[in-house]
Amino acid sequence: MQWQVTLHPRVHKALPGLPRRIQDLLGLLVKEIRLSGPVRGDWANYGKLGKKRHHCHIKKGRPTYVVVWEEVEGEIQLVEVTYAGTHEKAPY
């Protein structure tokens, strides 16, 4: 069963300002979450931030880009990407 992935409005707003490579990597991560679920141990610095919150680095170096996502309760398997941007502003 596939997971449904939504982007928080804050992520939609930030997307045009992100470098094209970062946008592509975010799209790849979202695709993998849809197909395989929210636990993405195959991405750099993946970690759980709580019971239902996850994060990983989609680009190392300077600046480091981070994505944070949450599993949302309910009957539908839903994940919401809540942040995509530099490590310095990541909400964790």
C-alpha positions as CSV (number, residue, x, y, z in Angstrom):
1,M,0.0,0.0,0.0
2,Q,1.3,3.4,-0.9
3,W,1.6,6.3,1.5
4,Q,0.0,9.6,0.8
5,V,2.5,12.5,1.1
6,T,1.5,16.2,1.4
7,L,3.7,19.2,1.7
8,H,3.1,21.8,4.4
9,P,2.2,25.3,3.0
10,R,5.5,26.5,4.5
11,V,7.4,24.0,2.3
12,H,5.4,25.0,-0.8
13,K,6.4,28.6,-0.1
14,A,10.1,27.7,0.3
15,L,10.4,25.5,-2.8
16,P,11.0,28.2,-5.4
17,G,13.9,29.6,-3.3
18,L,15.7,26.3,-3.0
19,P,18.4,25.3,-5.5
20,R,17.2,23.1,-8.3
21,R,19.3,20.2,-7.1
22,I,17.7,20.4,-3.7
23,Q,14.2,20.5,-5.2
24,D,15.1,17.3,-7.2
25,L,16.4,15.5,-4.1
26,L,13.2,16.5,-2.2
27,G,11.1,15.0,-5.0
28,L,13.1,11.8,-4.9
29,L,12.7,11.6,-1.1
30,V,8.9,12.2,-1.4
31,K,8.7,9.5,-4.0
32,E,10.6,7.0,-1.8
33,I,8.4,7.8,1.2
34,R,5.3,7.2,-1.0
35,L,6.5,3.8,-2.1
36,S,8.3,2.5,1.0
37,G,7.0,4.5,4.0
38,P,8.4,7.1,6.3
39,V,11.4,5.2,7.7
40,R,14.2,6.1,5.4
41,G,17.4,4.7,6.9
42,D,19.0,4.7,3.4
43,W,19.3,8.6,3.4
44,A,22.2,10.5,5.1
45,N,21.8,11.3,8.7
46,Y,18.3,9.8,8.9
47,G,16.9,9.8,12.4
48,K,13.7,9.8,14.3
49,L,12.8,13.0,16.1
50,G,10.1,11.4,18.1
51,K,7.5,8.6,17.8
52,K,6.1,9.9,14.5
53,R,8.7,12.5,13.4
54,H,11.6,11.8,11.1
55,H,14.4,13.8,9.4
56,C,17.3,13.4,7.1
57,H,19.9,15.4,5.3
58,I,19.3,15.6,1.5
59,K,22.6,17.5,1.0
60,K,25.7,17.5,3.2
61,G,28.3,20.2,3.3
62,R,27.7,23.9,3.4
63,P,24.9,24.6,3.5
64,T,23.4,21.3,4.7
65,Y,19.8,20.8,3.6
66,V,17.4,19.0,5.9
67,V,13.9,17.6,5.4
68,V,11.6,16.9,8.4
69,W,8.4,14.9,8.0
70,E,5.6,13.5,10.3
71,E,3.3,10.5,10.2
72,V,-0.2,11.7,10.6
73,E,-2.8,9.6,12.5
74,G,-5.8,8.2,10.8
75,E,-7.0,5.4,8.6
76,I,-5.1,6.6,5.5
77,Q,-1.3,6.2,5.7
78,L,-0.4,9.9,5.5
79,V,3.0,11.7,5.8
80,E,3.3,15.5,5.8
81,V,6.6,17.1,4.9
82,T,6.8,20.0,7.4
83,Y,10.2,21.5,6.6
84,A,12.7,21.6,3.7
85,G,15.7,24.0,4.0
86,T,19.0,24.6,5.5
87,H,20.2,22.9,8.7
88,E,20.5,26.2,10.6
89,K,16.7,26.8,10.5
90,A,15.5,23.2,10.9
91,P,12.8,22.8,13.5
92,Y,14.3,20.2,15.8
